[in-house]
């Protein structure tokens, strides 16, 4: 069964194919604020592999794609010749890191959005379109997370895989998108393993010669995720039961909270809706007070001002920044997906047990 398909043409069966998700577009539309615009984004620059910034797909020479997914000519990425390596464009940095680890030396992974960008609000550029058109594969999250990708996939023949296909999505529980899928499934190591298997299958279909390498890399990656999940459960067990409450700016931790038995509180459901409204702040203040939550958190890609007010009003600590939608730069605290999960779990455990 094919897991990749030409964009705009449904693939056979129910495996990951092209985005064909009305809910994705609905979620993106429903959560726009009344102005129809999101916050200003950082322009695309260095990719998740640390390639020099300032290069886009216009810097590549266009080699011809073969049936095996490889380029036969001089396709380049960020000024570097790819040879027979697959060029994979992803919608955000977490996915790029997954592709890099699974693909190993056979793949070059490029994130369309840069570290620190809010993928919910991203406005694609002409350079992004060229990057997608020059790729051997496009990898997205789906579930409304990166619905902006749909606007320029039509009319291209680049294979496209949706990593969230195959998971059982949790619903958004508040805000304008109530009932629509919560897109942040990768925050669960269990669901992250599903993403990795999907990526490995897609790479194998495009490059059958690399099948054994992709399978071995994916198995080793998933084993590390399994170990991390077990450590997380043990760490959460040290938190007093009454303090197992995760209060964040965005409701991005539903999958992780489910896995670890944490109650979830948040100011807004998804980043692309109105953020930090007075009623959101006052409602969370009431809940944090009522439950005597010792610490509150916010994500790295959004302003922490509203949560700082919650902390002032309740006396809760607000010292831990969590990473969700974006990795850090290579020199930052979370340059990889595993680093992101480790950082967040350590921060949550430390702050709720202090």
N, C-alpha and C positions, 0 to 999 in steps of 0.2 A: 504494500500500500504506500503510495507516494505521500511524503510529508511536506513536500514543497510543490508549489505550482506557480505558473506564470501569473503575475499580478493581474487581478481582475477576472481570472478564469478559475472557477472552483475546482479543486482537486478531487479525486475519487475518494470515497469512503469518508470517515469521520475524523481522520488524523489531522494534525496541524497543517493548514493550507494558507490561503490568502485571508486577509481580514475580510470577513463577511458578517459584520457584527453591528446590527442596528443599535444595540445597547451601547456600544462604544461611542458612536456619534451622539446618541442621546445623552449619555453621561457627560460628555464634553460640553454639549450645548447647555444642558440643564444647570451646570455649575459655573457658567460664565457670569460675571457680575453684570449689573445693568448697563454698564458702559460698553460691554462686549470686548473689553481688552484686559489683558493680564499685565503683570508687572514687567518692567523692562528686563530683557534677557541679555546675558553675556553672549557675544557673537561666537560662533564656532571657531575653535582654534586647535590646540593640541588634542590628539585623540587619546584613547585609553591606553594605548601602547607607548605613550610618551613621544610620539612623532612630533617634529617641530611644528609649532603653531604657525599660522599664516598660509598654510597650504590647504587647498581644497582639491576636489576631483578635477578641476580645470588644469591642475598641474600634471595630470596623468596623460600618457599617450594611450590611445584606445586599442588594445590588443583584442583579437577576436576570441570570444568565449567558445570553448569546445563543449561537446556533449558531456564530458566528465566534469564540467564546471570550472576547469582551469583556463587560464589565458595563454594563448600561444605566442603573443607578441610581447611588447614592452610596457604593459600596464604598470604604472607606478603609483605609489601611495605616499603622500607627503615627501615626494622627491626620491623615494627609494624604489628600486626595481623589485617587483614581487616574484619574478620567475614563474614557477608553477604553483605558487601559494594562492589559495582562495582569498579574495578580498571580501570581507563581510562588513556591512554597515549596520549598526544597531541604533536604536532610538535613544538610548541613554547608557551611561557609563557602567552600570551594574551588569547589563547584558553584554557589553563589550568585554568585560573581564571574564565572564563565563565563557564566551566564545574563545577568548585568548587561551584560557586554561585547557578547554576541551580540544581545541584545534592544534595547540602546540606549534611546532615549527612549520606546519603545513598551512597555516592561516595567518592573515593579517586582519585584525579586528579594529574597526574605527567607530567611535561613537559620534553621532550627529550632534548631540548636545554635549557641552563641555562640563567639567567638574564644577559643581555649584549651581548649575542651571536648574530651574524648576520645570521639569518635563511636562507637567500638566498644561502650562501656559505657553509653551514654546512656539515661536513663529518661524517656520522654515524659510530659508533664503534660497536664492538661485544657486548658490554654491552647494547647498545641501542637495538640491535636485540633481546637480551634476555628480555629486558623490554617490547618490543612490543609483543613478543610471550607469555609473562605472563599476558597480559592485557585482560580485558573483552571487551574492545572497543578501537579503535584507532581513533583519531579525527585530521583531517588536514584541512588546508586552501584551497588547490587547486590553480588553476590559475597560476601554475608555481612557486608559493612561496616556496613550500616544495617538489619539484619533487624528491629530493634525497630519500624521503621515499619509492618511488616505487621500489628501488633496492632490498629491503628485505621484501616487503609485499608478493611477489609471494611465494607460497608454504606454507603460514600460513593460518589458518582458523579463524583468529581474525576478528570480524566485524569491518568495517571501514566506517566512515561517513565524507563527504567533506562539510565543513560548507558554502562554497561560492556557492554551488549548489542552484539555485533558484533566485540568484540576476542577474541583467542585467549588466555585467561587462563593465567598461569604457576601451577604448583601450589605450595602451602606445602610446604616441604621438611623440617620438623621440628615437634615438639610434637604436641599432641593433634589438631590439624587437618591433619596430614600428608596430602597428596594433594588436599585441598580447594583451591579457587581462592584465590590471593593477591589481595586486593581492591584493592591500591594502584596500579592501572594508570595513574592520572593522573600519577604521578611520572615517567613517560616522556613527553617531548614528542610522540612519535609517537602514543602512545595518547591523550594529551590532545587531539590533533587529532581523533581519532575521537569523543571525548566532545562536542567542539564541533559537529561535523557533526550528531550525533544531536540535540543541543539545537536547532540551527537548523531541522532538519526538524520537530521537535515544535512549535516556535513558529509555523512557517509553516503547519502544518496547522490550528492554532487561529486564526491570524490571517493568512489568505492575502493580505490587502492589504499586509502588511508584508514579503512574501516577498523583494523585491529588497533591502530594507534588511538583513534577517537574513542573506541570502546574502553581501552585501558585507561586513558586519561579521565574519562567520565567516571569509571568505577573508582579510581583513586580519589577523585574530587568528591564523589558522593560519600565515600568512606569518611573523609574529613568532616563533611557536613553531619554525618551520623554521630561522630565523636563530639562535635560541637553541641549538637542537640542534647546529648546525654549530660554533658557538663552543665548546660543551661538548666536542665531540670534539677540537677543536684544543687546548683547555686540558688535557684528560686526556693528550694526547700528550706534554705537558711533564713529566708525572709519571714518575719512573723506573719501569721495568717491574716491578721487584720490590716496589715500593710501591703498586701499583695494587690495593689491598685496602681495601674499605670495611667497617669494623667499627662496628656501630650497636647501640643497645638493641633495637629492633624490626626484624624482617626486612621492612621496608617499602620497600626500595630495589631489589627484584629486577628490576623492569622497567627502571629507570634503569641498574642495573649491567649488565644484558644489553645495552642500547644502547651503553654506553660501554666495554665490555670490562673491567669491574671485577670482581674476586672479592668475594663478599659473605660477611661473618661477622656474627653477631648473638647477643645474649643470649637472646632469645625470639622466636618466629616471628610472633605477632600480639599486640597489646596486651592482649587480653582473656583470655589465659592467665596462669598464675602467673608473676610477674615477679621477676627478681633472685634466683632460688633458688641455693643454694650450688653445686650441680652446674653450673648455667648459667654462673656466674661463673668457676669453676675451669676449665671447658672452654674458655671464651673466653680466659682468661689463658694457657693452654697454647698456643692457636693464635696469639695475638698475639706471644707470645715466639718461637715456632717460625718465624714468618714475618717477624719483626722489623718489625712494623707501626709506622710512626712516629706515627700519631695515631688516636684513636678518637672516636666521636661518640655523641650521644644526641638524641632528639627532644624538641620543646618541650612536649609534652603529658604526658610521663612523668617520673618521678624519675630523676635521673642518679646516684644514690648507688652503684648496682651498677657502673656504668661507671667511676665515680671510683675504685673499688677496683681495677678492671682496670688503670687507668692507673697507680695507685700501685705495683702489683705488677710491672708490666712496664716502667715508665719511659716509656711512650707519652704524648704530649700529649693533654689532654682540655680543649680550649678552645672548640670549635665546637658550637653548638646548631643542629640542623637542624629544619626545619619540614616536616610531612607531612600530618597529618590536619586541620590547622586553620591558617588565616591568623592574622596578628596583628590587633590593633585598628588603626584607621585611622592612628594616630600611631606604630605600631610598625614593625619592619623589613620585614615582608612583608604589606602590606595587600591585595595582589592575587596571583593565581595566577602570573603572570609574575614578580613580585617573589620569590615563594617559590622558583621554580626557579632564578632568578638567584642568590639568596642561598645556596641549598644548593650549587649547583655552584661558586660562588666560594669558599665555605668549605671544601668538600672538596678542591678543587685547591690552595688556599693551605696547608692543614694537611698535605697529603701531599707537598708539594714543599718545605716549610720545612726 
